[in-house]
């Protein structure tokens, strides 16, 4: 086995490993992008737990061979391909790519794969429009705090309500006692 053949096997193994840790993979056409632009894209994606791999389509095809989860990616393998493999924040990664795309205007999203399904650009955009994990956690925390406040107010209201009830009963009984004495 020659040096380049060994290198190809290593690249395929790395792609398989990264795919096994990913939730979403999308393919972009990066034709005409400079090294600086690719570096910029990678830096924008890094905080979302995402990697951008520029590799030959044939190597990606080998990496997904026999893997039903990622097999649909083969329909997007043509021309100059870069693969954006999202491990953590799917929505954040899509937003980071879209922000880059607005500035660079050179890339084209061919499609994506998530949970064994091929997605078109509109579907990827719809996923990108979903709240991020942090936003969802903040919304849930807000809802929990609101519910906890309501429960606390209700619990605090119980003794006051109970006290009013006892007072009303005692006043009623006092009224009954006075009417018994008068009779």
N, C-alpha and C positions, 0 to 999 in steps of 0.2 A: 504494500500500500504506500503510495507516494505521499509526500508532505502535504500537498493540497487536498488529497482525498481524506487524510487524517483531520485536517482543518475543517473540511466540510462536515464530517461526522461530529466534530466538537460543536460546531455552530448549530446543527440540527438538535443535538442533545441539550444545548442551552435554550433553544427555542421551546423544546418540549417542556423543560423545567419551568420556564417563565409562563408558558401557557397553562401549566397545571396549577399555578398560583393565581391565575387571572380570572376575573369575572366577565370581562368584555374585551374583545379585540376588534379594532377597526383598522381598515386599510385606507391609506391615502396615497394619491399620486403626488409624488414630490418633485416631479420633473421641473427643472429650472431653479430649484432652491439652492442657495449657497450653503456652505458649511456653517457660516455664522447663523443663518436662519434655522438650520436644523438644530444647532446648539441652543438657540433661543427657545425653540419649541420644546426641547428636552428639559430645559430649565423651568419652563412654565408648567410642565407636566409633573416634574419630580415631587412637589409637595402633595400631590394627589395619590402618590404611590403608583405611578405609571411610568412605564419605560417605552421609549421609541426606538424600534430596531429597524435599521435599513439593511435589508438582505435580499438575496435573489429569491424570486418567486418559486423556483424549483426546490430551494432549501426549505421554505415554509411549507410547500406541498408535501415534502418528505416528513416534516415535523408533525403534520396533522393526519398523516396517512393512518387509517384504521381507528381514528379517534372521532366517534360520532359527535362529540361535543363541539369540536372545532372544524370538522370536515366542510361545513358550508363556506368556510373562508376561501376555498379553492375557486369559487365563482368570481372572486374579485382579484385573482392573481393574473395581472397583465400589466405590461409597461413598467414604469419605475415605481416600485412599491416601498412604502414605509409602513411599518406595523406598530400601532399604538396599543400596547397591552396593559390593561387597567387591572391592578390588583386590589385597590382599596376604594377610593372615592369615584365611582362611576360618573355621577352627575358633575362633580368638580373637574374631572378629566375632560369631559366633553366641553364644558364651559371654557376651560383653559385652551383647548384646541380651537374653539370658535373665536376666542379673543385673539389668538395668534393669527388665525385665518383672516380676520378683519384687517390686521396690520400687513401681513405678507401678501395676501391675495394671489398666492401662487399654487396653493395646494387644492386638491379636490378630494372630497370624501367619497370613496367608491362604495363603501358599505361596511357592515360590521357583523359580528357574530356574538350572540349572548345565549347561553343555555341551549346550545345546539340549533339555534334559529338564525337565519340570515336576516339582517335588518337593512332597510334602505336609509337614505339620508334623513328623510322626514321622521322615521321612527327613532333614529339616533338623536335627532334634535328634540323630540318629545321626551326622551329619557333625560337629556341634558336640562330640560326645563323643570324637572322634578326638583324638590328641595334637596339640598345636600344632607348628608348624615348629621352634620352639626346643627343645621337648621331644624331637622326633624327632632333631634334630641332637645333642642331649645323649646320647640313647640310642646313636646311631651312634658318637659320640666315645667313649663308655664301652666299647662293643663293640670298637672299634679299639684302645683302650688295653689292654683285657683281652687281646686277641689279640697285641698287641705285647709285653706282659709274658710271655705264654706262649712266644712265639717267642724272646725274650731268654733266658728260663730254659732253654729247649731248646738254644739256641746255646751258652750257658755250660756246659751239661751235656756237650756233645760233647767238649771237651778232657779233662774229668775222666773221662768214660767211656772215651775213647781211651787215657788214661794208665793206667787200671785194666786195660784190655785188653792194653796193651804189657807192663805189670808181670806180668800173669798168664802171658803168653807167655814172658817172660824167666825167670820162676820155673819154668815148665814145662821150658824148655830147660836151665836149671841143674840141675833134677832129672834130666833125661835124661843130661846130661854126667856127673853123679855116679854114675849107675847104670852108664854105660859104663866108667868108671874102676874101679868095683868088680868088674866082670865080668872 
